[in-house]
């Protein structure tokens, strides 16, 4: 199961709306880019680990690799949602340290953003192993000629399910106390209400991450009982399809040979018929005689 969409949704939580707007510090968009870089590295790393595990445990290797990634995702969801340090607003940072705004920004917000970047990169490289190993397992249990269709269905189904995450989070957030809007107000805005809404939205999002991933990890247990059988079935289907291909090719070749033989026989018959009717083959002039107007044969004059 892919996790990228859920984690990218996490970045919209206004818990981090105080992230700095300084050219000297990473912004949320850059943190998202670092997360994407981590998932890209993790996809390759997950493939390497899955290959090594499958050599050691041919049936269970990739399944255990995927379950490890899911197991990391569950505490990662709590860490990224509530345990990371939150960047304080610039005014609060300045008041807390009695420093110039730019210095306070670097001291209070800089370390929060730096920790977030490091955590997102590390977690991104660990929670993205399922996709590559799922593809490898698909390739083992699906006949070659059906892979395009099966992979297309898998991607479309997964994307369609993932698209429901946002609306479900929006529907759940009022259950956790979300009221009004997350849009920050102007001067004197109710910061407590904004933080309460952010917490409610974060809790809803946490449910939307933890519950599906827990079900995903449980579902992988079923593969311990079905993967070997599915592999054997796929190999048998592949052998049957290859045998059918050979039979059809042989039948086509036999038909082609028969058509060639019939065509050759027809040409021979046509040629023999044309030769038997040719004047040069029948004497042409009735054995050296010709017929006069009465129809009687008259010897030729030499």
C-alpha positions in Angstrom: 0.0 0.0 0.0 1.3 3.4 -0.9 1.7 6.0 1.9 2.8 9.0 0.0 -0.7 10.6 -0.4 -1.5 10.3 3.3 1.7 11.9 4.4 1.5 14.7 1.9 -2.0 15.4 3.3 -0.3 15.8 6.7 1.6 18.9 5.5 -1.7 20.8 5.3 -2.2 20.5 9.0 -2.0 24.1 10.3 -0.1 22.8 13.3 2.9 23.9 11.2 1.4 27.2 10.0 4.1 29.0 12.0 6.9 27.6 9.8 9.2 30.4 8.9 8.8 32.6 5.9 12.5 33.4 5.8 14.7 33.0 2.7 17.4 31.5 5.0 15.2 28.6 6.3 13.4 25.8 4.5 9.7 26.4 3.9 6.9 23.8 4.0 7.2 23.2 0.2 10.9 22.4 0.7 10.1 20.0 3.5 7.6 18.3 1.2 10.4 18.0 -1.4 12.7 16.5 1.2 9.9 14.0 2.1 9.6 13.1 -1.7 13.4 12.6 -1.9 13.2 10.3 1.1 10.4 8.2 -0.5 12.4 8.0 -3.7 15.4 6.7 -1.8 13.2 4.4 0.2 11.7 2.9 -3.0 15.1 1.8 -4.1 16.2 0.7 -0.6 13.0 -1.3 -0.2 13.7 -3.1 -3.4 17.2 -4.0 -2.4 16.0 -5.2 1.0 13.2 -7.1 -0.5 15.5 -8.9 -3.0 17.8 -9.9 -0.2 15.0 -11.1 2.0 13.4 -13.1 -0.8 16.7 -14.9 -1.4 16.8 -15.9 2.3 13.1 -16.6 2.6 11.6 -17.1 -0.9 8.0 -17.0 0.2 8.0 -14.8 3.3 10.9 -12.4 2.5 9.0 -9.7 0.6 6.0 -10.0 2.9 8.1 -9.4 6.0 9.8 -6.4 4.2 6.4 -4.8 3.6 5.2 -5.5 7.1 8.3 -3.9 8.5 7.6 -0.8 6.5 4.0 -0.7 7.7 5.2 -1.2 11.3 7.5 1.8 11.0 4.6 3.8 9.6 2.4 3.5 12.6 4.7 5.2 15.2 5.8 7.5 12.4 2.3 8.8 12.1 2.2 9.7 15.8 5.7 11.2 15.6 5.0 13.4 12.6 1.6 14.5 13.9 2.2 15.4 17.5 5.7 14.7 18.7 7.7 17.0 16.4 8.6 20.4 17.8 6.3 23.1 16.6 7.7 26.4 15.3 6.4 29.3 17.4 5.1 32.4 15.8 7.7 35.1 15.3 6.2 37.4 18.0 6.2 34.7 20.6 9.8 33.7 19.8 10.9 37.3 20.0 9.2 37.8 23.4 10.5 34.6 24.8 14.1 35.4 24.1 14.1 39.2 24.0 16.0 39.0 20.8 15.7 40.7 17.4 13.0 39.2 15.3 15.4 37.6 12.8 17.5 36.1 15.5 14.5 34.7 17.4 13.2 33.3 14.1 16.4 31.4 13.5 16.7 30.1 17.1 13.1 29.1 17.6 11.8 28.2 14.2 15.1 27.1 12.6 15.6 24.1 14.8 12.0 22.9 14.4 12.2 23.0 10.6 15.6 21.3 10.6 14.3 18.5 12.8 11.2 18.2 10.6 13.4 17.9 7.5 15.6 15.2 9.0 12.7 13.2 10.4 10.7 13.4 7.2 13.6 12.2 5.1 14.4 9.3 7.4 10.8 8.2 7.7 10.2 8.7 4.0 13.1 6.3 3.3 11.5 3.6 5.6 7.8 3.8 5.0 7.9 3.5 1.1 9.0 -0.1 0.8 5.6 -1.6 0.1 5.2 -0.3 -3.4 8.3 -1.9 -5.0 7.8 -5.2 -3.2 4.1 -5.3 -4.1 5.1 -4.9 -7.8 7.6 -7.7 -7.5 5.0 -10.0 -5.9 2.5 -9.1 -8.6 5.1 -10.1 -11.3 5.4 -13.5 -9.6 1.7 -14.4 -9.4 0.4 -12.8 -12.6 1.0 -14.3 -16.1 3.1 -12.1 -18.3 0.5 -11.3 -20.8 -1.9 -10.1 -18.1 0.5 -8.0 -16.1 -0.3 -4.7 -17.9 -4.0 -5.1 -17.1 -3.5 -6.2 -13.5 -1.0 -3.4 -12.8 -3.3 -0.8 -14.3 -6.2 -2.0 -12.2 -4.1 -2.0 -9.1 -2.9 1.5 -9.6 -6.3 2.9 -10.5 -8.0 1.1 -7.5 -5.3 2.3 -5.1 -5.5 5.9 -6.4 -9.3 5.9 -6.2 -9.2 4.7 -2.6 -6.5 7.2 -1.7 -8.6 10.0 -3.1 -11.1 9.4 -0.4 -8.6 10.3 2.3 -9.2 14.0 2.2 -13.0 14.0 2.3 -12.9 11.4 5.1 -10.6 13.5 7.2 -12.8 16.5 6.6 -15.8 14.5 7.8 -14.0 13.2 10.9 -12.5 16.4 12.0 -15.8 17.8 13.5 -16.0 14.7 15.6 -12.8 15.8 17.3 -13.9 19.3 17.9 -13.1 21.1 14.6 -15.2 24.3 14.4 -15.3 27.0 11.8 -12.2 27.5 9.7 -8.4 27.0 9.8 -7.8 30.3 8.1 -5.7 32.5 10.5 -7.4 35.8 11.3 -5.8 39.2 11.4 -4.5 41.0 14.5 -6.0 39.7 17.7 -7.2 36.5 16.1 -8.2 33.7 18.5 -5.0 31.7 18.6 -6.5 29.1 21.0 -9.4 28.4 18.6 -7.0 28.0 15.7 -4.8 25.6 17.6 -7.8 23.6 18.8 -9.0 23.3 15.2 -5.5 22.2 14.2 -5.5 19.6 16.9 -8.9 18.3 15.8 -7.8 18.0 12.2 -4.6 16.4 13.2 -6.4 13.7 15.2 -8.8 13.0 12.3 -5.8 12.7 10.0 -4.0 10.4 12.4 -7.0 8.1 12.4 -7.0 8.1 8.6 -3.4 7.1 8.6 -3.2 4.6 11.5 -6.4 2.6 10.8 -5.8 1.9 7.1 -2.1 1.0 7.7 -3.0 -1.3 10.6 -5.5 -3.1 8.3 -2.8 -3.2 5.6 -0.3 -4.8 8.0 -2.9 -7.4 9.0 -3.8 -8.1 5.4 -0.2 -9.0 4.6 -0.5 -12.0 6.9 -2.8 -13.6 4.4 0.0 -13.7 1.9 1.9 -16.2 4.0 -0.8 -18.7 3.2 -1.6 -17.8 -0.4 1.6 -16.5 -2.1 3.2 -19.9 -2.7 -0.1 -21.3 -4.1 -0.6 -18.3 -6.3 3.0 -18.6 -7.6 2.4 -22.3 -8.5 -0.9 -21.4 -10.2 0.7 -18.6 -12.2 3.5 -21.0 -13.4 0.9 -23.6 -14.4 -1.2 -21.0 -16.2 2.0 -19.7 -18.0 2.9 -23.2 -19.1 -0.7 -23.9 -20.3 -0.7 -20.6 -22.2 2.7 -21.4 -23.8 1.4 -24.9 -24.8 -1.7 -23.3 -26.3 0.5 -20.9 -28.2 2.6 -23.7 -29.6 -0.5 -25.6 -30.6 -2.0 -22.6 -32.4 1.3 -21.9 -34.2 1.5 -25.6 -35.3 -2.1 -25.5 -36.5 -1.4 -22.3 -38.4 1.8 -23.8 -40.0 -0.2 -27.0 -41.0 -2.9 -24.9 -42.6 -0.3 -22.8 -44.4 1.4 -26.0 -45.7 -1.9 -27.4 -46.8 -2.7 -24.1 -48.6 0.7 -24.1 -50.3 0.2 -27.8 -51.4 -3.2 -27.1 -52.8 -2.0 -24.0 -54.6 1.0 -25.9 -56.0 -1.3 -28.8 -57.2 -3.7 -26.3 -58.8 -0.9 -24.6 -60.6 0.4 -28.0 -61.9 -3.1 -29.0 -63.1 -3.5 -25.6 -64.8 -0.1 -25.9 -66.4 -0.8 -29.4 -67.6 -4.1 -28.4 -69.0 -2.6 -25.5 -70.9 0.1 -27.6 -72.3 -2.3 -30.3 -73.5 -4.3 -27.7 -75.5 -1.3 -26.0 -77.0 -1.0 -26.3 -80.8 2.7 -26.9 -80.7 2.1 -29.9 -78.4 -0.7 -31.4 -80.6 0.9 -31.1 -84.0 -0.5 -27.7 -84.5 -1.5 -28.5 -88.2 -2.9 -32.0 -87.8 0.3 -33.9 -88.4 1.6 -31.9 -91.4 -1.8 -31.7 -93.2 -4.3 -28.9 -93.5 -8.0 -28.8 -94.1 -9.5 -27.2 -97.2 -12.8 -25.4 -97.2 -14.7 -28.7 -97.5 -13.1 -30.0 -94.4 -10.9 -32.6 -96.2 -7.3 -32.9 -95.3 -4.9 -31.7 -98.1 -1.2 -32.4 -98.0 1.0 -29.4 -97.4 3.2 -28.1 -100.2 6.8 -27.8 -99.1 
